[in-house]
Structure formats: structure tokens, C-alpha cells
């Protein structure tokens, strides 16, 4: 019989009465896919997209359209592995392939995550300073402590609802575009007609967009959240044990994932567009952080756009830091076979919560050193690029392995899209070294 984790029944959302609009019905059903997609637009990602839009204007908008099906396919495969097996990615690599390979991949991902957390915390502190003044480092420390507290002391079944609401903060970037004047004919042309250049800076930006949208921590997080959903809902189980649930769960995963990734890519698209319309058109091309982008927008797009952009950075940071730290904790816990899960109370999963808290603390610590968190992101991108290829190869091998997936190996179409995404990321990571 499946174990029911402490507090689950009492904490689970209760059925609600009354009519709701179609939007809220859909929103309520979305979960791991939406949160994973939204967390991809973290402050570091915002900085990358702002840099691309500021430097190249509209000419890289097409990359967002390209990345969507690739991102959606690999995230759907990650979610399926978690839902079918009832284990996360690191646990499956250890069980079916190699313990040491699991350790190596997890170590590289955690290193990149910590650097990413440091940059996100710095951007959040700087953004709040832009709005209200005061010490950015103090604000960064407060955001770090808040993130640790919320993840540690609020059960997953409640905390996940807060994360879902935080995804709405990303609408700030969509609203920003409609405040400024956009040349839609030019925008649509560059969206659907790719332009290409062998200029090293252009290639680096292209690789950066792909590396930002398709990141290893997203694979680990979404798979682990499917496992968490199994643990917290008494009526659900891994599909290998409960194949009768497959029809509904596989359909839910597909809808959740592709809506989540569409939302993520739409926001990315509008950030590039906002930077192209304002910063690039005014020849402001040097953007080193998300906070720089917000500050540069103020004289060009007005106070309201500046406030929206800044608020979005803080909101997405509060969403992304738990995902970055949480994916690190899940991966390390699975690799070492610890008790893991955000639904557990701290004393029941000490090692898991220790890794989660330490990831955030180390990220914060970077901001108190001479290391520039934004420049450190380059090395995080390198590590992510090196890690993404092997992780995606393992995902594709596992998704086609009947020992792992039982009767739920992926379809030919998904296999094609998954391998295409993998090849693109491997080529991108190789290209990173040449550029």
C-alpha cells in the first residue's frame, strides 16, 4: 500500500463550489509544467533576453519560435519519466545505469544552479533598490531567508499554490510591450523569417537563448514534481503500478507541459521585443543584468513600464529560486537515496532541506565576494551546456527503455522531437566553446 505522507490529507486542497470561468478552471488543473515553464524566465533569463533584444533588436525573435517545440518535447519526456516510474531523473540514472554517472551529472547541475541562484538573488536585490532605495545586499539576504523559510516550513500541497500564483507576475513583461509603440510588421517578419550571422557575438547570443530556455534543472524539477504529486495525492500512483490512470495522466502532462512552455516562451519573446523596441532603438546595447534593463527602460518607456519590469524581476525570482534550489535538493537526495520531498517536515528529511538551504546560502554568498554574479553566469551557462547534452541523452535512453518505462515508452514522434532537441543542444554547447 502506498505510504501517505504526513499532513497530506488535511493540507490537500478541498473541492470548491460555485461557477468559475474557463481560465480559472484551466489554471487550477495546471501544475508542474506551468511552474517549470514560468521558472525558466528567472532574473538571469530576463537579463539574457534583454541583452539579446538590446543588442540585436528584432533579429533573434525567431529563436523563441524554434525553441518551443524542442523545449516542450524534452520537458514532456522528463515529466513522463517521473510519472511512470515514481522516481526522479537522478534516481532512475542511478538505478538503471550508473551510480557514478548520476553523481557526476548531479554535481555539475548543482554547481550551475548555485551560480544561477546567486545571480537571481543579486538581480532581485538590485531591482528592489531601484524602486525604493536602500542596500541591495540586505534585500538579497532577506529574499534568500524568505525562500528558505517558505520551502522548508510550508508543505508542498500548499506551497505549490503560491508558486502557481507567482507565475502571474510574468504578465508584467507582456503588459510592458503594449505600453510602448511596436512596429508589428517588422516584429512579425523577424518572428517567422529567421536571420543568421556567423558573427561570434550573434552566435553566442543564439546559443545563450537556447541554453536559457532548455536547462538541466528544469528536467530534474518537473520529473520530481510529478513524483511529489504522486506522493501527496492518495488516489494516484506511478503509472507502472497503476496503468489504468495512464489515459488521464498522460493527457494532463501534455496539456500542462505545452501550456507551461508556451507561457514561458511567450514571456521570453515579449522581453526580447520590449528591449528591441526601447533599448535597441535608442542605441542602449550594453545590458549586464535584469536590473540594468529595468533601469534603462525608465527614461525610454516611462515610470509604469519601469515599475512593471522591476516587479516582474522580483516575482520571477521568488518563483525561480525555489525551483533552482529545489531541483538541486531533489537531485542530490535521489543520487544518495535520502528521504526527499517538500511535503516532509524538516526533521523527517534533514539532508534534503540542508541541500536546499545550502544552495541558496552559497548563492547569496557569491554576492559578498569579488566574483561578479552576472559574469559568473557565463560559466554557469558553460556548465549547463556541458551537462544538458548528457542529461538529455540519458532522458532519451530511459524514455525508450522498457525496463524503465514498462509499457509507457515514448512514441516515435516524441522520440524524434526529443532527439532533435538533444542534437540541437549538443551542437549549441559545442558552439559555445568556439564563440
Secondary structure, DSSP 4 states (H G I P E B T S, - for coil): -PPPPTTHHHHSPPP--S---HHHHHHHH--HHHHHHHHTS-HHHHHHHHHHHHHHTTTTTHHHHHHHHHHHHHHHHHHHHHHHHSS-HHHHHHHHT-HHHHHHHHHHHHHHHHHHHHHHHHHHHHHHHHHH-S-HHHHHHHHHHHHHHHHHHS-HHHHHHHHHHHGGGGHHHHHHHTTS---HHHHHHHHHS------HHHHHHHHHHHHHHS-HHHHHHHHHHHHHHHHH-TT---TTT-GGGHHHHHHHHHHHHHHHHHHHHHHHHHHHHHHIIIIITTT-----SHHHHHHHHHHHH-HHHHHHHHHHHHHHHHHHHHHHHHHHHHHHHHHHT----TTS-GGGSHHHHHHHHHHHHHHHHHTTSSS-HHHHHHHHHHHHHHHHHHHHHHHHHHHT-HHHHTT-PPPHHHHHHHHHHHHHHHHHHHHHHH-
